[in-house]
Structures are given as C-alpha cells and as structure tokens.
Amino acid sequence: MDTDKKYVDVIGACRQLFYLKTKDYGTAWRVLRTISIVDQLFIKVMRIRTIQETGVQKVADDVKGEFVGIVNYAIMGLIQLDKGNAVIEDIPLDQAIVLYDKQAAFAKEVMEAKNHDYGEAWRDMSLPGITDLILVKLLRVRQILSNDGTTEVSEGIDANYVDIINYAVFCLIKIQESSAK
C-alpha cells in the first residue's frame, strides 16, 4: 500500500483536469466568493451521498469525477483564501498551475503528518463514512463564515479545505484500489 505514490498519482490526475479546464475556461472561478466555492463542494458531496444511498445514478458523470471536482474546488478555495477574492481577474495558465501545485503540496504535507499520527485509519473506513466527513467539514466552513470567518478554538477555513482535499484523495485511492481487484 504505497499511499505516497497513489496520492501523487491521484493529485496528478486532478491537476491534469484542472489544467485542461483552465485552458478551456481560464480562471473564471476567481470571481467565486468563499461561500460559492463551499456551495459547489456541497453540491458535489450531496450528489455522491445520494448515489451512495440510492444506488441510482441518472446523470452520466460518475462519482469518481465528483471526487476529482471536490479536490479541485477545495484547491481553488485555498488559492482564493491566499490571493483574496477577486471581482474579475484572469490568472495566466502557468501561474494558475503554480498556485495549484503550491496548495496541493501543502495538502500532501498535512496528509503525511496526519497519516503518520493516525496510522492510515482511512484505509479501514467506508466511502460513505469519508463522504460524510467531507460534508461535516463543509458545514463547519459554513458555520465559520456565519461567524464572520473567525473561530474561538477551532481550525479555520483553510484547514477544513485541506482535510476535504485529503478525504477526497483517499476516496479516489479507495475507488482505484477496488477497481483494480
């Protein structure tokens, strides 16, 4: 179970889609405020939950693609927090990729530290359980936003985005491993 290599591979696939979509659309997502990014993440995680609960999927986009979207939107969220919300700002493709790589590398560092301390406990968790944890993180961010972006003793929005990235990557690894069996 080479988590490090699988993590890098999954982030690489997410990055490739981010790159291609940025080539197609530019960085139109820069206009999104934090709550808008949270709402996009919420839509994706709720769709995954519905499919997990009902076993029925009526739209062609698969669950794997939704987890990739979660990774990419959470990275966009981190970029937004770092750069500040913009009304309209087009970032050149090469610069957008540098910003993406910076946030992805930070998320990986956090994953490595937590994976050490928690002993890869995520490997024994179910996809629905991890999906629910992503939803919890989103609800926490909504609460932080309703508190004007401040917390008393808890982690901030950025830490929740990082956890969302890592949980989504874990789900993608689990999906990949189950399809390889």
Backbone torsions as a table, in degrees:
resi	resn	phi	psi	omega
1	MET	NA	86.2	-179.6
2	ASP	-87.8	83.3	-176.3
3	THR	-60.1	-42.2	-177.0
4	ASP	-58.9	-49.3	-179.2
5	LYS	-64.6	-43.7	180.0
6	LYS	-65.1	-38.3	177.5
7	TYR	-60.7	-48.6	179.9
8	VAL	-60.2	-42.4	179.2
9	ASP	-62.5	-44.4	-179.7
10	VAL	-64.6	-47.0	179.1
11	ILE	-62.5	-36.2	177.4
12	GLY	-61.4	-41.2	177.9
13	ALA	-67.3	-40.9	177.2
14	CYS	-63.1	-43.2	179.5
15	ARG	-60.9	-42.1	-179.5
16	GLN	-61.2	-43.0	177.5
17	LEU	-65.3	-42.4	176.4
18	PHE	-57.5	-44.8	179.6
19	TYR	-59.3	-50.4	-177.8
20	LEU	-64.3	-41.6	179.3
21	LYS	-68.3	-35.3	177.5
22	THR	-67.9	-35.9	174.6
23	LYS	-62.2	-41.2	-178.6
24	ASP	-72.5	-46.2	-169.1
25	TYR	-111.0	-8.3	-172.1
26	GLY	71.5	-157.0	-179.1
27	THR	-106.9	48.8	177.8
28	ALA	-55.8	-27.6	179.9
29	TRP	-62.2	-14.2	179.0
30	ARG	-62.2	-18.9	178.6
31	VAL	-78.9	-12.5	-176.7
32	LEU	-71.8	130.6	172.3
33	ARG	-81.5	167.1	-177.5
34	THR	-54.3	-44.9	-178.6
35	ILE	-63.7	-32.6	178.7
36	SER	-68.4	-39.0	176.3
37	ILE	-66.1	-42.6	177.5
38	VAL	-60.1	-41.7	178.4
39	ASP	-63.9	-40.1	176.8
40	GLN	-62.2	-43.5	177.2
41	LEU	-63.1	-41.2	-179.8
42	PHE	-60.8	-45.4	179.0
43	ILE	-57.9	-44.9	-177.9
44	LYS	-66.0	-45.1	-178.0
45	VAL	-69.8	-34.2	177.7
46	MET	-68.5	-36.1	175.9
47	ARG	-64.1	-43.5	178.2
48	ILE	-60.2	-46.2	179.8
49	ARG	-60.5	-42.6	179.8
50	THR	-61.4	-45.3	178.5
51	ILE	-64.2	-41.5	178.4
52	GLN	-63.0	-40.2	-176.5
53	GLU	-76.8	-38.1	-175.4
54	THR	-95.7	-23.6	-174.8
55	GLY	72.5	8.8	-177.7
56	VAL	-117.2	133.6	178.3
57	GLN	-128.2	120.1	-176.3
58	LYS	-104.9	-12.7	177.3
59	VAL	-109.2	140.6	-171.7
60	ALA	-62.1	-31.1	-178.4
61	ASP	-58.2	126.9	-175.9
62	ASP	-86.4	168.4	-178.6
63	VAL	-61.0	-39.7	178.0
64	LYS	-55.3	-45.4	178.6
65	GLY	-62.6	-33.3	177.6
66	GLU	-68.0	-39.6	176.9
67	PHE	-65.5	-37.7	175.1
68	VAL	-60.9	-43.8	176.9
69	GLY	-60.3	-38.2	178.1
70	ILE	-63.2	-45.8	177.7
71	VAL	-56.9	-50.2	-174.3
72	ASN	-67.9	-41.1	177.7
73	TYR	-66.4	-37.3	178.6
74	ALA	-67.2	-36.7	175.1
75	ILE	-66.3	-40.9	174.9
76	MET	-59.0	-39.5	178.1
77	GLY	-60.8	-42.7	177.5
78	LEU	-64.3	-40.4	177.8
79	ILE	-62.1	-43.4	179.3
80	GLN	-60.8	-43.4	179.2
81	LEU	-62.5	-38.5	-178.0
82	ASP	-72.0	-43.9	-176.2
83	LYS	-89.8	-19.1	-174.6
84	GLY	88.6	148.9	179.6
85	ASN	-65.4	142.2	179.5
86	ALA	-120.9	148.7	174.2
87	VAL	-73.8	-58.1	174.3
88	ILE	-144.9	124.1	176.5
89	GLU	-156.2	119.8	176.3
90	ASP	-96.6	119.1	177.9
91	ILE	-93.7	132.3	176.7
92	PRO	-56.9	148.0	-176.7
93	LEU	-52.1	-47.6	-177.6
94	ASP	-63.0	-37.7	177.8
95	GLN	-70.3	-38.4	178.2
96	ALA	-61.3	-39.5	179.1
97	ILE	-67.9	-38.8	176.3
98	VAL	-61.1	-43.9	178.7
99	LEU	-64.4	-41.3	177.3
100	TYR	-59.8	-49.5	-177.6
101	ASP	-61.6	-37.2	179.0
102	LYS	-62.4	-46.7	-178.6
103	GLN	-70.9	-38.2	178.0
104	ALA	-64.1	-39.7	178.8
105	ALA	-65.1	-39.8	177.8
106	PHE	-64.0	-43.8	178.7
107	ALA	-61.2	-38.2	179.0
108	LYS	-66.2	-41.0	177.1
109	GLU	-58.8	-44.1	179.0
110	VAL	-64.3	-42.8	178.8
111	MET	-58.4	-45.6	-178.3
112	GLU	-61.2	-43.8	179.5
113	ALA	-64.6	-46.9	-179.0
114	LYS	-69.5	-37.5	178.6
115	ASN	-62.0	-36.8	176.1
116	HIS	-62.8	-50.1	-175.6
117	ASP	-70.9	-35.7	-177.2
118	TYR	-94.3	-3.4	175.7
119	GLY	63.5	37.9	179.9
120	GLU	54.1	40.0	179.3
121	ALA	-57.6	-27.4	-179.9
122	TRP	-58.1	-26.5	-179.4
123	ARG	-65.5	-24.7	179.1
124	ASP	-96.1	4.9	179.7
125	MET	-94.6	158.1	177.4
126	SER	-86.8	157.2	174.2
127	LEU	-59.6	-43.9	176.9
128	PRO	-60.8	-36.6	178.6
129	GLY	-64.2	-43.3	178.8
130	ILE	-68.7	-38.9	176.8
131	THR	-58.0	-43.2	178.3
132	ASP	-62.9	-36.5	177.9
133	LEU	-65.1	-36.7	175.5
134	ILE	-62.1	-43.6	178.6
135	LEU	-61.8	-42.1	177.5
136	VAL	-58.3	-44.7	179.9
137	LYS	-61.3	-40.1	178.3
138	LEU	-65.5	-41.3	178.3
139	LEU	-65.6	-34.2	175.1
140	ARG	-64.2	-43.0	179.0
141	VAL	-62.5	-42.1	177.0
142	ARG	-57.9	-42.3	179.6
143	GLN	-66.1	-41.5	177.8
144	ILE	-60.7	-42.5	178.8
145	LEU	-63.2	-37.2	178.0
146	SER	-71.3	-16.7	174.1
147	ASN	-95.5	27.1	-179.6
148	ASP	59.9	29.9	175.1
149	GLY	80.8	8.9	-177.8
150	THR	-112.4	156.3	174.3
151	THR	-131.6	156.2	177.8
152	GLU	-86.1	-51.1	-175.8
153	VAL	-134.5	-3.1	-172.7
154	SER	-97.6	166.4	175.7
155	GLU	-64.9	157.5	-179.0
156	GLY	-89.5	-171.0	-178.1
157	ILE	-60.3	-42.9	-177.3
158	ASP	-59.8	-43.0	179.7
159	ALA	-64.3	-36.4	177.6
160	ASN	-67.9	-40.6	175.2
161	TYR	-59.4	-43.4	-179.9
162	VAL	-61.6	-44.7	177.7
163	ASP	-62.3	-39.2	177.9
164	ILE	-61.6	-45.2	177.3
165	ILE	-56.5	-50.6	-175.1
166	ASN	-67.2	-39.9	176.8
167	TYR	-63.2	-41.3	179.1
168	ALA	-65.7	-39.5	176.7
169	VAL	-63.1	-42.3	177.9
170	PHE	-59.4	-42.1	178.0
171	CYS	-62.0	-42.5	179.0
172	LEU	-64.3	-38.4	176.4
173	ILE	-64.1	-45.4	179.9
174	LYS	-62.2	-41.2	177.2
175	ILE	-62.2	-45.6	179.1
176	GLN	-61.5	-43.9	-179.4
177	GLU	-67.6	-37.8	-179.0
178	SER	-71.9	-30.1	178.6
179	SER	-79.0	-17.6	178.9
180	ALA	-83.2	-10.6	-177.7
181	LYS	-78.3	NA	NA
